[in-house]
């Protein structure tokens, strides 16, 4: 599952990627059973979000950086002070998983 918050209030997009290889001939009952199980799993995730997500109990912290810190670009995470590597971008820390 990949969950992505949209610009619309209370709307979250979920992307499910399913790759099934039955290695040749497989009974149709097995194929449909597998797909039904995955569809039920998606339904359970949707039900979870409908029942547990309300505007009253959703308090996610919002982090706002000042312009001076954004322009500093010192090559370190501003939360855990870990250095960014050559292959990692300066927008997400691999150690503390904070998005900047």
URVEN-V829220 format. One record per helix or strand of 3 or more residues. SS is the DSSP state (helix for helix, strand for strand). FROM is the first residue (numbers start at 1). TO is the last residue. If there is no record, write none. Layout:
ss=SS from=FROM to=TO
ss=SS from=FROM to=TO
This chain:
ss=strand from=2 to=5
ss=strand from=12 to=15
ss=helix from=28 to=52
ss=helix from=67 to=72
